[in-house]
Every structure is written in C-alpha cells, then in structure tokens.
C-alpha cells in the first residue's frame, strides 16, 4: 500500500504570531566550568584538547533535546519538550522563545508533547520531530508551519524522535513509541499507539515516504558518516546499543550490524542523540555522558556531565563547539575537531 503523506496545509492564526515572537527571557545560569573529560585512549587529544572545559550556559529548563546550530544567524535552537517550546539561544547570552506552543490540546505537566529532534534542510528551513502532534513539520521562511508526514499506511506515527537531512535533500527520522510509553491515555486518543512497530523512515526530496527498517526495538538518535555511506542509529531499550547500516545508492539501508554495545549498563541513561565530526568520530549521548567513538567503534573517551545528556550539535562559526542538551540544562565544550553541520 502506498504510504500516505498529509497535505501541506499552513497552520496560521494568532498562535503563529506568538510562536515566532522572540520573547527575551532571563538566563537561569551564567556560564561556569563544570563536568570532566574521561580519556581512555591517547588519540582523544586530537579531538578533545587537554585544556578543554565544559561550560553550563543555561539551566532550569524542563526537558531539553534536539539542538541545531543555525549558521545563517549564528544561534542555537533546541527543544524543551515538556515546556512545549522551541528555544533560541544566542551566544551573547540571550535565551529567547522561538516557538510556543507546539502541541495545542490540553496536557498535564511533564508530558512529552513538544518537539524533539531538530535539523535544517538544504534551504536552511527548520525540520522538526513533533512528539504530541506525531508528525514531521517544516517551518517556512515566512513562519508558516507545514506537515511533511504524519501517517504511514493510514496509521499515525508513534512519536517522531530524531531527524537528519542528507545532502541530496532526503530526510531520515526515527519513530519510537515515546509518547505512548511515557504519557497516559487521553480522551482525544492523541497518545494511543496505532502502529505495532517502531520504525526508521525517509522522506525523499520529492516528498515520498519510505519505511527503511522496523527491526530495531527503540530507534532513537541517528547520524550519517561524513561521506553519507553509513548511517548510525542508537537503540535505547530494552537493550542499549548503536547500529550501523550501509546506505545504498538509492538511499535504502543494508547490512545492518551492531556498532557499539552497552547492554550491560543498568543505569537510567540510554543511547540517544548523536553527531559526527569531519574525521568520522561519533559523539553519542548515552550511559556516562557523551561517548566519543572512533569510526572503527573504539571508545576514545567520554564527556562527563552532572546530568544525563540527550543530544548534541556542532555550533559556532568554526564548527568546533559541541553544544549538549542534558535534561534541564544546555552545556558546551570547545573541541579540536570540526563538526559536520546541517
């Protein structure tokens, strides 16, 4: 059966005016050196210099996720899922509200209903995984929000989680059942799971939706290798590991195999969002912090934080600063390697 794509009907009204008003908010914390770097292999010095310092730049948020650096503007966007908002952070020290609300029905506090993963397409437009709305959206240059996809074979997505854009314009995203797992049933049926699997999908540049794999129990973060010939995908639960797939010339996935396994870890943290540097090293949020893995799967070291990290993104003009979302805070660390930005 042909996958269903929803029409690109603009969402307009007073809500959108509020969504994109840049309401300056006071910073909850001043930058401060915090955390530590765990060095497991001497080659990590090529990635993390000896004097690297972790800074906490924002605190007192609710549940941060999905950071993305906007080069055309020089600022960071990130999700505050439980706050039902996308935040904008400017390196000069301003925190602003970029979009709120995301989910417009009633909800109770601490529900995961806002956006999660964020990325940019080839035109610099914001592409978002919307948990409560169970869709992939795009924000146009004029602020209009359109739905790129929200159903597969007539059934609603579970809760799109993380997302990346290939250089040819194809969009890849994961769809675990985060909302149904975390949120209670509601009278509107917003959080009822329709699909009986957790999938990884692609929306082609032409707008066609494809299911790439349904073999992972809980697909989460994902990232391409620098040459886009490999796709790394985190599996959060019940087992904790990272997969790597070959990306075929037509964009499909093949030869999936386990890349790095932490299934013996019994802590609360799970494999989550990740990014790649231009040398192919993987910066994967997970148990212990942000794990730095070589392209061969060797654990080089870990950026250790006082909170469980959820995702990360390369930022600043030179692409050498790693911004890290971690539960209630935003952190950053200046590194020696250069990141691959959208």
C-alpha positions in Angstrom: 0.0 0.0 0.0 1.3 3.4 -0.9 2.4 5.5 2.2 0.2 8.4 3.0 1.5 11.9 3.2 -0.6 14.7 4.6 -1.2 17.9 2.6 0.9 20.9 3.3 -1.8 23.0 4.8 -0.4 26.0 6.6 -1.2 26.4 10.3 -2.0 30.1 10.8 -3.5 32.4 13.3 -2.6 34.2 16.5 -0.7 31.1 17.7 1.9 31.5 15.0 2.4 35.2 15.8 3.1 34.2 19.3 5.2 31.2 18.2 7.8 33.3 16.4 7.9 36.3 18.7 11.3 36.4 20.2 10.5 37.0 23.8 13.7 37.6 25.7 13.9 35.5 28.8 16.4 35.9 31.7 19.2 33.4 31.7 18.9 30.9 34.6 22.6 30.5 35.0 25.8 32.2 34.0 28.5 30.1 32.1 30.5 28.1 34.5 33.1 25.4 34.1 31.7 22.0 35.1 31.9 18.3 34.5 35.0 16.4 33.3 36.6 14.6 30.4 37.3 10.9 30.8 40.3 10.0 28.5 40.5 6.3 27.5 42.8 6.5 24.5 45.7 8.9 23.8 44.3 9.7 20.3 41.5 11.5 22.0 43.8 14.5 22.3 43.3 15.1 18.5 39.6 15.5 19.3 39.5 16.9 22.8 42.4 19.2 23.7 44.0 18.9 27.2 42.6 22.3 28.3 39.0 21.6 27.1 36.5 22.9 29.6 32.8 22.1 29.8 30.5 25.1 30.4 26.9 25.2 31.6 25.3 28.1 29.7 21.6 27.7 30.6 19.8 25.9 33.4 16.4 25.5 35.0 14.7 24.2 31.9 12.3 21.2 31.8 13.5 18.5 29.3 15.9 19.7 26.7 16.6 17.9 23.4 17.3 18.2 19.7 19.8 21.1 19.4 20.7 22.5 16.0 23.0 25.4 15.1 21.6 28.0 12.6 24.6 29.3 10.7 22.6 31.9 8.9 22.0 33.9 12.0 24.6 32.5 14.4 22.3 31.0 17.1 21.3 27.7 18.5 17.7 26.2 18.5 16.8 23.4 20.9 13.6 21.7 22.1 12.3 22.0 25.7 9.9 19.0 25.2 7.9 19.2 28.4 7.6 23.0 28.2 6.0 22.5 24.7 8.5 25.0 23.2 11.5 25.5 20.9 14.1 27.8 22.5 16.6 30.1 20.8 20.0 30.7 22.4 22.3 33.5 21.2 26.0 33.2 22.2 25.9 36.8 23.5 23.9 35.4 26.4 20.2 35.8 25.5 17.7 33.0 25.7 14.5 33.6 23.7 11.3 31.8 22.9 11.3 30.7 19.3 8.0 28.8 19.1 5.3 28.0 21.7 3.0 26.2 21.8 3.9 23.2 19.6 1.1 20.9 20.8 -2.2 22.8 21.2 -4.5 20.3 23.0 -4.7 20.2 26.8 -2.0 18.3 28.6 -0.6 17.8 32.0 2.8 18.9 33.3 5.8 16.8 32.4 4.2 15.2 29.4 6.5 14.8 26.4 4.4 16.7 23.9 6.7 19.3 22.3 9.3 18.9 19.6 12.3 16.6 20.0 14.9 16.3 17.2 15.5 19.4 15.0 17.5 19.8 11.9 17.8 22.1 8.8 17.1 21.3 5.2 19.2 22.4 2.3 17.4 25.8 2.2 18.0 26.3 5.9 14.4 25.7 6.9 13.7 24.1 10.3 12.6 20.5 10.2 11.2 19.2 13.5 10.0 15.9 15.1 6.8 16.8 16.9 6.0 14.3 19.7 2.4 15.2 20.6 1.4 16.1 17.1 3.1 12.9 15.9 4.4 14.4 12.7 7.4 15.8 10.8 7.0 19.5 10.2 8.8 22.2 8.3 8.9 25.9 9.2 8.8 28.0 6.1 10.8 31.3 5.7 7.6 33.3 6.5 7.0 31.3 9.7 4.2 29.1 8.3 4.4 25.5 9.6 3.6 22.7 7.2 3.2 18.9 7.7 5.7 16.8 5.7 4.4 13.5 7.0 2.3 12.2 9.9 1.0 8.8 8.8 2.4 5.5 7.4 -0.1 3.3 5.5 -3.0 5.2 7.0 -1.8 4.9 10.7 -0.4 7.8 12.7 3.3 7.8 13.6 4.2 6.8 17.1 6.2 9.9 18.1 9.0 11.0 15.7 12.1 11.4 17.8 15.3 12.4 15.9 16.0 13.6 12.4 18.7 14.4 9.9 18.8 15.7 6.3 21.0 14.1 3.6 22.9 16.4 1.2 20.5 15.4 -1.6 17.5 16.7 0.4 16.2 13.3 1.7 15.1 13.4 5.4 15.7 10.4 7.7 14.0 10.1 11.0 13.3 7.6 13.8 9.8 6.9 15.2 9.8 5.0 18.6 6.7 4.9 20.8 8.0 7.6 23.2 4.6 9.3 23.7 2.6 6.1 24.2 5.2 4.8 26.6 5.5 7.9 28.7 2.1 9.6 28.6 -1.2 8.3 30.0 -4.2 7.7 27.7 -6.3 10.8 27.0 -9.9 11.3 25.9 -8.9 12.6 22.4 -6.9 9.5 21.6 -3.8 11.6 21.0 -1.4 9.2 22.6 -2.8 5.8 21.5 -0.3 3.9 19.5 -1.6 3.0 16.0 1.5 1.2 14.5 2.6 -2.1 16.0 6.3 -1.4 15.4 9.0 1.3 15.9 10.4 2.4 12.6 13.1 4.3 10.8 11.8 6.3 7.8 12.9 8.5 4.9 11.1 11.4 3.2 12.7 11.8 -0.2 13.3 15.3 -1.6 10.4 14.6 -3.9 8.1 14.0 -0.9 7.8 10.2 -0.9 7.7 8.4 2.4 9.6 5.1 2.8 9.9 2.7 5.7 13.6 1.8 5.9 13.7 -0.6 8.7 11.4 -1.9 11.5 13.9 -4.3 13.1 15.1 -2.1 15.9 13.1 -2.2 19.2 13.6 1.5 20.0 15.4 3.6 17.4 16.5 6.9 18.7 19.4 9.2 17.6 20.9 8.9 14.1 23.8 10.4 12.1 25.4 9.9 8.7 29.1 9.3 8.3 30.9 12.2 6.6 30.6 10.6 3.1 26.9 9.6 3.9 27.7 6.0 3.0 26.9 4.8 6.5 24.0 5.6 8.9 24.5 5.2 12.7 21.3 4.6 14.7 21.0 4.4 18.5 18.8 1.8 20.1 17.6 2.9 23.5 15.7 0.0 25.0 15.4 -2.6 26.3 19.0 -3.3 25.1 21.4 -0.4 24.8 23.5 -0.3 21.6 24.3 1.5 18.4 23.7 0.1 14.9 25.4 1.0 11.7 23.9 0.5 8.2 25.3 0.8 4.8 23.4 3.4 2.8 22.8 2.2 -0.8 23.0 4.5 -3.8 19.2 4.7 -3.8 19.1 5.8 -0.1 17.9 2.5 1.3 19.6 0.7 4.2 21.5 -2.6 4.0 23.9 -4.8 6.0 22.8 -3.6 9.5 25.2 -4.6 12.2 25.9 -3.7 15.8 28.5 -0.9 16.1 28.9 -0.4 19.8 27.2 -2.3 22.7 26.4 -1.0 26.2 23.6 -3.5 27.0 25.3 -4.4 30.3 24.8 -0.9 31.6 22.0 -0.8 34.2 21.8 3.0 34.7 19.0 5.3 33.7 20.8 6.8 30.7 20.3 5.3 27.3 21.8 5.7 23.8 20.2 8.9 22.5 21.1 11.7 20.1 24.5 11.9 18.3 26.6 13.8 15.9 29.7 13.2 13.7 32.9 15.2 13.2 34.5 15.6 9.9 37.0 12.8 10.7 34.2 10.4 11.2 34.3 10.2 15.1 30.9 9.7 16.7 29.7 11.8 19.6 27.0 9.7 21.1 24.9 10.7 24.2 24.4 7.7 26.4 25.4 6.0 29.6 28.2 8.0 31.3 27.8 11.2 29.2 28.8 11.9 25.6 30.7 8.9 24.3 33.4 9.6 21.7 33.8 6.6 19.4 36.2 6.2 16.5 34.8 5.2 13.1 36.1 1.7 13.9 34.0 1.6 17.1 36.8 2.2 19.6 35.7 4.1 22.8 38.2 7.0 22.9 36.7 8.8 25.9 33.6 10.4 27.4 32.5 14.0 28.1 31.0 13.6 31.6 28.2 15.9 32.7 26.3 16.3 36.0 23.1 15.5 34.1 22.1 12.8 31.7 22.7 14.1 28.2 20.1 13.8 25.5 21.6 15.1 22.3 24.3 17.4 20.9 25.1 19.7 17.9 28.1 21.4 16.4 28.0 25.1 16.6 29.7 28.5 16.4 31.3 29.9 13.3 34.2 27.5 13.1 32.0 24.4 13.9 34.3 23.3 16.8 32.0 23.9 19.7 29.8 20.9 20.8 26.5 22.1 22.4 24.9 19.4 24.6 21.4 19.2 25.8 21.1 17.4 29.2 17.7 17.2 30.9 17.3 20.6 32.4 20.3 22.4 31.0 22.4 23.3 28.0 26.2 22.8 28.0 29.0 23.4 25.6 32.7 22.4 25.1 35.2 23.7 22.7 36.9 20.8 20.9 39.9 20.3 18.5 37.8 18.6 15.8 35.4 20.2 13.4 31.8 19.1 13.3 29.6 18.2 10.4 26.7 20.7 10.5 23.4 20.6 8.6 
